[in-house]
Amino acid sequence: MRDAPFAWLRRLHPVLALAGLYWFDPAQWHVYLLVLVVLAVEWPFCIHLADDVEVYFPVAWTSAAAAYLLGPVILPIYWIAGVLGFALIVVLDARGIVPAVGVAAESARRYRGEPFALDSVVDGDLRHFHTMSQLALRAGAAHVGLGFFPAVLLGEAAVALWDRIVPIPGRMAPARMRARVAAALGTDLVRATRLLEVSAICWLLLAYAQGGYVAFAGASMLTITLHAVLKRLTDMRSEVERRQRLAVIGQTASTVFHQLGRHHGAIGMYAHLLARGEQTPAVAEHARHILASVDDANRVIDELLAFGHDLTLNLYPHQLESLVDECVDECRPRALGRAVDLRVDTTPIEVTFDKHKIKQALGNVLDNAIDAAPEGSVVEVETSVVNGSVRVAVRDHGAGVAAEIRTRLFTPFCTTKPNGVGVGLALAKELVDAHGGRLEWEPADPGARFVITLPRS
């Protein structure tokens, strides 16, 4: 990525910031400081629209409107706000208040010394250049002297044209980002997002016209409320689509495996007969392989069929440590077969849940950790109570989660295993979500940590 054509554009955003200082007016320092603080506060609020596409609506709208008001001096203000905003993202992400996503999440991991995707550094710089070049065009339109709203029309037309021709490489290319959003959410949403941006800019400029920079700052902070509404709608849409996909998988699996069940059972029965009868050592070995393959196929079939099962919960109080011990005991033979040691650190905690479903979810997470763990390593299972919720953390010491699948880690058929199907984690998340809990991935060095969080009652 660093050697891609036009990747050198990533080095220009500090140059643009320095150039903007030429228009700095010391008498307006209080205005600059106000806009700087507002942008820094808005920076952590992001919506993940599609794979590799994150949008920062509040900071994008505020900085665009400020470009028409302040001119080129918005460039150093935006650049400094980005540094302060990233520091705020790291703090909020570490405390679990506002999770970092996308490039910001990778940068936060790099800052904490954790494994991160190397290309995220270049991607972040390219995104900064792209945004700051858009702000420069808007600031230039404001200096033409047409008035606010004619300047907005001219500036946004220039930005739209610039997005068509700017030679940004890789996943930050505007055309590729538009295509990903259109593929995931439809072309109508691409147009609606653009129209919403122009409308928000005009609204912020109207606020300034009515009440000056204080009203502008207040209206800017209100965009966070609109961001929260849009994020909630986006999350709901993603959740509905995910559940629909899981339901289709379950229905399809039920239909297909009903037809295959008889033949599959017959294979197992004949393999058992071969294993019990008199035969040569070679035939006995083949029979054992057939039975092992049948067992593996049965496990995959059971996981796929589980997507079609009713998620009605049978909730009763249970001792969490007993459930964890049962799951670990059942998974231990697989772990021993891979020379992986299972270590458990539990505390007595009574939790209300559906034992069968949580046991299945935890078993899937443990299986995933055992498969990811190198031979001779350790898989650690730990329970704790944090802020009134119960956490079960499963940590392996493997290679970790590849950057290219992190955004779709809990979607069906997402796997990097040579013989994997990719439904275990998706089903585990479905079962945990049904309890009002969360299944999340956390980076570890080395390896990965999967955390099941459940309400205590």
C-alpha positions as CSV (number, residue, x, y, z in Angstrom):
1,M,0.0,0.0,0.0
2,R,2.9,2.4,0.8
3,D,4.2,1.8,-2.7
4,A,0.9,2.2,-4.5
5,P,0.5,4.9,-7.2
6,F,-0.3,8.3,-5.6
7,A,0.2,6.9,-2.1
8,W,2.5,9.9,-1.6
9,L,-0.7,12.0,-1.3
10,R,-0.9,10.9,2.3
11,R,2.1,13.2,3.1
12,L,0.2,16.3,2.0
13,H,-2.3,16.8,4.9
14,P,0.3,18.4,7.2
15,V,1.4,20.7,4.3
16,L,-2.2,21.8,3.9
17,A,-2.5,22.5,7.6
18,L,0.7,24.6,7.5
19,A,-0.5,26.5,4.5
20,G,-3.8,27.4,6.3
21,L,-1.8,29.2,9.0
22,Y,-1.1,32.0,6.5
23,W,-4.7,33.2,7.0
24,F,-4.5,33.0,10.8
25,D,-6.0,36.1,12.5
26,P,-4.8,36.5,16.1
27,A,-7.9,38.6,16.9
28,Q,-10.1,35.6,16.2
29,W,-8.3,33.2,18.5
30,H,-11.4,32.6,20.7
31,V,-13.5,31.6,17.6
32,Y,-10.8,29.2,16.5
33,L,-10.6,27.7,19.9
34,L,-14.4,27.2,20.1
35,V,-14.4,25.4,16.7
36,L,-11.4,23.4,17.7
37,V,-13.0,22.1,20.9
38,V,-16.3,21.3,19.2
39,L,-14.5,19.3,16.4
40,A,-12.4,17.4,19.0
41,V,-15.5,16.5,21.0
42,E,-17.3,15.3,18.0
43,W,-14.5,13.2,16.6
44,P,-15.3,9.9,18.4
45,F,-18.8,9.6,17.0
46,C,-18.7,7.3,13.9
47,I,-21.0,5.1,12.0
48,H,-19.8,1.9,10.3
49,L,-21.9,1.9,7.1
50,A,-20.3,-1.0,5.2
51,D,-17.0,-3.0,5.1
52,D,-14.1,-0.6,5.4
53,V,-16.4,2.4,5.3
54,E,-16.8,4.6,8.4
55,V,-18.4,8.0,8.4
56,Y,-17.9,10.7,11.0
57,F,-21.1,12.7,10.4
58,P,-20.8,15.4,13.2
59,V,-17.2,16.3,12.6
60,A,-17.7,16.2,8.8
61,W,-20.7,18.5,8.9
62,T,-19.1,20.9,11.4
63,S,-15.8,21.2,9.6
64,A,-17.4,21.7,6.2
65,A,-19.6,24.5,7.5
66,A,-16.7,26.0,9.4
67,A,-14.7,26.1,6.1
68,Y,-17.3,28.5,4.6
69,L,-17.1,30.7,7.7
70,L,-13.4,30.7,8.6
71,G,-11.8,30.1,5.2
72,P,-8.4,28.3,4.9
73,V,-7.6,28.6,8.6
74,I,-10.0,25.7,9.1
75,L,-7.2,23.4,7.8
76,P,-4.8,23.7,10.8
77,I,-7.8,23.7,13.1
78,Y,-9.1,20.5,11.6
79,W,-5.6,18.9,11.8
80,I,-5.1,19.7,15.5
81,A,-8.7,18.7,16.3
82,G,-7.9,15.3,14.6
83,V,-5.0,14.8,17.0
84,L,-7.0,15.7,20.1
85,G,-10.0,13.8,18.8
86,F,-7.9,10.6,18.4
87,A,-6.6,11.0,21.9
88,L,-10.3,11.1,23.1
89,I,-11.1,8.1,21.0
90,V,-8.3,6.1,22.7
91,V,-9.6,7.1,26.1
92,L,-13.3,6.4,25.4
93,D,-12.4,3.1,23.7
94,A,-10.3,1.9,26.5
95,R,-13.1,2.6,29.0
96,G,-15.7,0.9,26.8
97,I,-17.8,4.1,26.5
98,V,-17.6,4.7,22.7
99,P,-15.9,1.8,20.9
100,A,-13.4,2.8,18.1
101,V,-14.1,1.3,14.7
102,G,-12.2,0.8,11.5
103,V,-9.0,2.8,10.9
104,A,-9.4,4.5,14.3
105,A,-9.6,1.2,16.1
106,E,-6.4,0.0,14.3
107,S,-4.7,3.3,15.2
108,A,-5.8,2.9,18.9
109,R,-4.3,-0.6,18.9
110,R,-1.0,0.7,17.5
111,Y,-0.9,3.4,20.1
112,R,-1.4,0.8,22.9
113,G,1.3,-1.4,21.4
114,E,-1.1,-4.1,20.3
115,P,-1.1,-5.9,16.9
116,F,-2.6,-3.7,14.1
117,A,-3.0,-3.7,10.4
118,L,0.0,-1.9,8.8
119,D,-2.1,-0.5,5.9
120,S,-4.3,1.3,8.4
121,V,-1.5,4.0,8.9
122,V,-1.5,4.8,5.2
123,D,-5.3,4.6,5.0
124,G,-5.7,7.1,7.9
125,D,-3.3,9.6,6.3
126,L,-5.0,9.3,2.9
127,R,-8.4,9.9,4.6
128,H,-7.0,13.0,6.3
129,F,-5.7,14.3,3.0
130,H,-9.0,13.7,1.2
131,T,-11.0,15.5,3.9
132,M,-8.6,18.4,4.1
133,S,-8.5,18.8,0.3
134,Q,-12.3,19.0,0.4
135,L,-12.2,21.7,3.1
136,A,-9.6,23.6,1.0
137,L,-12.1,23.6,-1.9
138,R,-14.9,24.9,0.3
139,A,-12.7,27.6,1.8
140,G,-11.8,28.7,-1.7
141,A,-15.5,28.9,-2.7
142,A,-16.2,31.0,0.4
143,H,-13.5,33.5,-0.8
144,V,-15.2,34.1,-4.1
145,G,-17.5,36.5,-2.4
146,L,-20.9,35.1,-3.5
147,G,-22.5,34.9,-0.1
148,F,-23.0,31.9,2.1
149,F,-25.5,29.8,0.1
150,P,-24.2,30.4,-3.4
151,A,-20.8,29.6,-2.0
152,V,-22.1,26.3,-0.6
153,L,-23.5,25.4,-4.0
154,L,-20.2,26.2,-5.7
155,G,-18.1,24.5,-3.0
156,E,-20.2,21.3,-2.9
157,A,-20.1,21.1,-6.7
158,A,-16.4,21.4,-6.6
159,V,-16.1,18.7,-3.9
160,A,-18.3,16.4,-5.9
161,L,-16.1,16.9,-9.0
162,W,-13.0,16.5,-6.9
163,D,-14.2,13.2,-5.5
164,R,-14.6,11.9,-9.1
165,I,-11.0,12.7,-10.1
166,V,-8.8,12.6,-7.0
167,P,-6.4,9.6,-7.5
168,I,-6.5,8.2,-3.9
169,P,-5.4,4.6,-4.0
170,G,-6.6,1.6,-2.0
171,R,-9.8,1.3,0.1
172,M,-9.9,5.0,0.8
173,A,-10.6,5.8,-2.9
174,P,-13.9,7.7,-3.0
175,A,-15.2,5.6,-5.9
176,R,-14.5,2.4,-4.0
177,M,-16.2,3.7,-0.8
178,R,-19.3,4.7,-2.7
179,A,-19.4,1.3,-4.4
180,R,-19.2,-0.5,-1.1
181,V,-21.9,1.6,0.5
182,A,-24.1,1.1,-2.6
183,A,-23.5,-2.6,-2.6
184,A,-24.3,-3.0,1.1
185,L,-27.1,-0.5,1.5
186,G,-28.3,0.6,-1.9
187,T,-27.5,3.6,-4.2
188,D,-30.4,5.5,-2.7
189,L,-28.5,5.7,0.6
190,V,-25.4,7.1,-1.2
191,R,-27.5,10.0,-2.6
192,A,-29.3,10.5,0.7
193,T,-26.1,10.7,2.6
194,R,-24.8,13.4,0.3
195,L,-28.0,15.3,0.5
196,L,-28.0,15.1,4.2
197,E,-24.5,16.5,4.4
198,V,-25.4,19.6,2.3
199,S,-28.6,20.1,4.4
200,A,-26.6,19.9,7.6
201,I,-24.1,22.4,6.3
202,C,-26.8,24.9,5.4
203,W,-28.5,24.4,8.8
204,L,-25.2,25.1,10.7
205,L,-24.7,28.2,8.6
206,L,-28.2,29.4,9.3
207,A,-27.5,28.9,13.0
208,Y,-24.4,31.1,12.7
209,A,-26.5,33.8,10.8
210,Q,-29.0,33.9,13.6
211,G,-26.8,33.7,16.7
212,G,-23.1,33.9,15.7
213,Y,-20.4,31.4,16.6
214,V,-22.1,30.4,19.9
215,A,-25.2,29.4,18.1
216,F,-23.0,27.6,15.5
217,A,-21.3,25.6,18.2
218,G,-24.6,24.7,19.9
219,A,-26.1,23.6,16.6
220,S,-22.9,21.6,15.9
221,M,-23.2,19.7,19.2
222,L,-26.9,18.9,18.4
223,T,-25.6,17.0,15.3
224,I,-24.4,14.4,17.8
225,T,-28.1,13.7,18.6
226,L,-28.8,13.2,14.9
227,H,-25.8,11.0,14.7
228,A,-27.1,8.8,17.5
229,V,-30.5,8.4,15.7
230,L,-28.8,7.5,12.4
231,K,-26.5,5.1,14.2
232,R,-29.4,3.4,15.9
233,L,-31.3,3.0,12.6
234,T,-28.1,1.7,10.9
235,D,-27.5,-0.8,13.7
236,M,-31.2,-1.9,13.7
237,R,-31.1,-2.4,9.9
238,S,-27.8,-4.4,10.2
239,E,-29.3,-6.6,12.9
240,V,-32.5,-7.2,11.0
241,E,-30.6,-8.2,7.9
242,R,-28.3,-10.5,10.0
243,R,-31.2,-12.2,11.6
244,Q,-32.9,-12.7,8.2
245,R,-29.7,-14.3,6.8
246,L,-29.5,-16.6,9.8
247,A,-33.2,-17.6,9.5
248,V,-32.7,-18.4,5.8
249,I,-29.6,-20.5,6.7
250,G,-31.6,-22.4,9.3
251,Q,-34.6,-23.0,6.9
252,T,-32.3,-24.1,4.1
253,A,-30.3,-26.4,6.3
254,S,-33.4,-28.0,7.7
255,T,-34.8,-28.7,4.2
256,V,-31.5,-30.0,2.8
257,F,-30.4,-32.1,5.8
258,H,-33.8,-33.7,6.1
259,Q,-33.3,-35.2,2.7
260,L,-29.7,-36.2,3.4
261,G,-30.3,-37.5,6.9
262,R,-31.3,-41.0,5.9
263,H,-28.2,-41.5,3.7
264,H,-25.9,-40.0,6.2
265,G,-27.2,-42.3,8.9
266,A,-26.8,-45.3,6.7
267,I,-23.1,-44.4,6.1
268,G,-22.5,-44.2,9.9
269,M,-24.3,-47.5,10.5
270,Y,-22.3,-49.4,7.8
271,A,-19.1,-47.9,9.2
272,H,-20.0,-49.2,12.7
273,L,-20.6,-52.6,11.2
274,L,-17.2,-52.6,9.5
275,A,-15.5,-51.5,12.7
276,R,-17.1,-54.3,14.7
277,G,-16.7,-57.2,12.2
278,E,-13.7,-59.2,11.3
279,Q,-11.5,-57.3,8.9
280,T,-7.9,-56.5,8.1
281,P,-6.1,-53.7,10.0
282,A,-6.4,-51.5,6.9
283,V,-10.2,-51.9,6.7
284,A,-10.5,-51.2,10.4
285,E,-8.4,-48.0,10.0
286,H,-10.6,-46.9,7.1
287,A,-13.8,-47.6,9.2
288,R,-12.4,-45.4,12.0
289,H,-11.8,-42.6,9.5
290,I,-15.3,-42.9,8.2
291,L,-16.8,-42.7,11.7
292,A,-14.6,-39.7,12.5
293,S,-15.7,-37.9,9.3
294,V,-19.4,-38.8,10.1
295,D,-19.0,-37.3,13.6
296,D,-17.5,-34.1,12.1
297,A,-20.2,-33.8,9.6
298,N,-22.9,-34.3,12.3
299,R,-21.3,-31.5,14.3
300,V,-21.5,-29.1,11.3
301,I,-25.1,-30.2,10.5
302,D,-26.1,-29.6,14.1
303,E,-24.6,-26.1,14.0
304,L,-26.4,-25.2,10.8
305,L,-29.7,-26.6,12.0
306,A,-29.4,-24.6,15.2
307,F,-29.9,-21.4,13.1
308,G,-33.5,-22.5,12.5
309,H,-34.3,-23.3,16.2
310,D,-36.6,-21.3,18.4
311,L,-34.7,-18.8,20.5
312,T,-37.2,-18.9,23.3
313,L,-35.3,-19.0,26.5
314,N,-35.8,-21.3,29.6
315,L,-34.3,-18.9,32.2
316,Y,-33.3,-20.3,35.6
317,P,-30.5,-19.3,38.1
318,H,-27.3,-21.3,37.6
319,Q,-23.8,-21.3,39.0
320,L,-21.7,-19.9,36.2
321,E,-18.5,-21.7,37.3
322,S,-20.3,-25.1,37.1
323,L,-21.3,-24.4,33.5
324,V,-17.8,-23.3,32.6
325,D,-16.4,-26.5,34.1
326,E,-18.8,-28.6,32.1
327,C,-17.9,-26.9,28.9
328,V,-14.2,-27.2,29.6
329,D,-14.5,-30.9,30.5
330,E,-16.3,-31.6,27.2
331,C,-13.7,-29.7,25.2
332,R,-10.7,-31.1,26.9
333,P,-10.3,-34.2,24.7
334,R,-10.1,-32.0,21.6
335,A,-7.6,-29.8,23.4
336,L,-5.5,-32.8,24.4
337,G,-5.5,-34.0,20.9
338,R,-3.9,-30.7,19.9
339,A,-1.5,-30.7,22.9
340,V,-3.3,-27.5,24.2
341,D,-3.7,-26.9,27.9
342,L,-7.0,-25.5,29.2
343,R,-6.6,-23.3,32.3
344,V,-9.7,-22.1,34.1
345,D,-10.0,-19.2,36.6
346,T,-13.6,-18.9,37.9
347,T,-15.3,-17.4,40.9
348,P,-18.7,-18.4,42.3
349,I,-21.3,-16.4,40.5
350,E,-25.0,-17.1,40.2
351,V,-26.5,-16.0,36.9
352,T,-29.9,-16.4,35.3
353,F,-29.7,-17.9,31.8
354,D,-30.8,-20.7,29.5
355,K,-28.2,-23.3,30.4
356,H,-28.4,-25.3,27.2
357,K,-28.0,-22.2,24.9
358,I,-25.2,-20.5,26.9
359,K,-23.3,-23.9,27.1
360,Q,-23.5,-24.2,23.4
361,A,-22.3,-20.6,22.8
362,L,-19.4,-21.0,25.2
363,G,-18.6,-24.4,23.7
364,N,-18.4,-22.9,20.2
365,V,-16.1,-20.1,21.5
366,L,-13.8,-22.7,23.2
367,D,-13.7,-24.8,20.1
368,N,-12.7,-21.8,18.1
369,A,-9.9,-21.0,20.6
370,I,-8.6,-24.5,20.7
371,D,-8.4,-24.6,16.9
372,A,-6.6,-21.2,16.9
373,A,-4.1,-22.2,19.6
374,P,-0.7,-23.5,18.5
375,E,0.4,-27.0,19.8
376,G,1.8,-26.8,23.2
377,S,0.1,-23.5,24.1
378,V,-2.6,-22.5,26.5
379,V,-6.2,-21.5,26.3
380,E,-7.3,-19.5,29.3
381,V,-10.9,-19.2,30.5
382,E,-11.7,-16.5,33.1
383,T,-15.0,-15.3,34.7
384,S,-15.5,-12.0,36.4
385,V,-18.1,-9.4,37.3
386,V,-17.7,-5.9,35.8
387,N,-20.2,-3.1,36.3
388,G,-23.0,-5.5,37.3
389,S,-22.5,-7.7,34.3
390,V,-20.9,-11.1,34.1
391,R,-17.9,-11.7,31.8
392,V,-16.6,-15.0,30.5
393,A,-13.3,-14.4,28.7
394,V,-11.6,-17.1,26.5
395,R,-8.1,-16.2,25.4
396,D,-5.9,-18.2,23.0
397,H,-2.2,-17.6,22.1
398,G,-2.5,-18.1,18.4
399,A,-2.0,-15.7,15.4
400,G,-5.0,-13.5,16.3
401,V,-7.8,-12.3,14.1
402,A,-6.8,-11.3,10.6
403,A,-7.6,-7.6,9.9
404,E,-9.5,-8.4,6.7
405,I,-12.2,-10.4,8.6
406,R,-12.6,-8.4,11.8
407,T,-15.6,-6.4,10.6
408,R,-17.5,-9.6,9.6
409,L,-16.1,-11.9,12.3
410,F,-19.6,-12.9,13.6
411,T,-21.3,-13.3,10.3
412,P,-22.1,-16.8,9.0
413,F,-19.4,-18.6,6.9
414,C,-16.7,-16.3,7.9
415,T,-13.6,-18.5,8.6
416,T,-9.9,-18.8,7.9
417,K,-9.7,-22.5,8.8
418,P,-8.9,-24.8,5.9
419,N,-11.7,-27.2,6.9
420,G,-13.9,-24.7,8.7
421,V,-17.5,-23.8,7.9
422,G,-17.6,-20.5,9.8
423,V,-20.9,-20.8,11.7
424,G,-19.7,-21.4,15.3
425,L,-19.1,-17.8,16.3
426,A,-22.1,-16.6,14.4
427,L,-24.4,-19.0,16.3
428,A,-22.7,-18.2,19.6
429,K,-23.4,-14.5,19.1
430,E,-27.0,-15.3,18.2
431,L,-27.5,-17.2,21.4
432,V,-25.7,-14.6,23.6
433,D,-27.7,-11.8,22.0
434,A,-30.9,-13.6,22.8
435,H,-30.0,-13.2,26.5
436,G,-29.5,-9.5,26.1
437,G,-25.7,-10.0,26.3
438,R,-22.8,-9.4,24.0
439,L,-20.1,-11.5,22.4
440,E,-17.1,-9.4,21.5
441,W,-13.6,-9.9,20.2
442,E,-10.6,-8.2,21.9
443,P,-7.0,-8.2,20.6
444,A,-4.4,-9.9,22.7
445,D,-0.7,-10.2,22.3
446,P,-0.3,-12.8,21.2
447,G,-3.6,-14.3,20.2
448,A,-7.2,-13.2,20.6
449,R,-9.7,-12.9,23.4
450,F,-13.4,-13.5,23.0
451,V,-15.6,-12.2,25.8
452,I,-19.2,-13.2,26.6
453,T,-21.0,-10.6,28.6
454,L,-24.3,-11.4,30.3
455,P,-26.7,-9.6,32.6
456,R,-26.8,-11.2,36.0
457,S,-30.6,-11.5,36.0
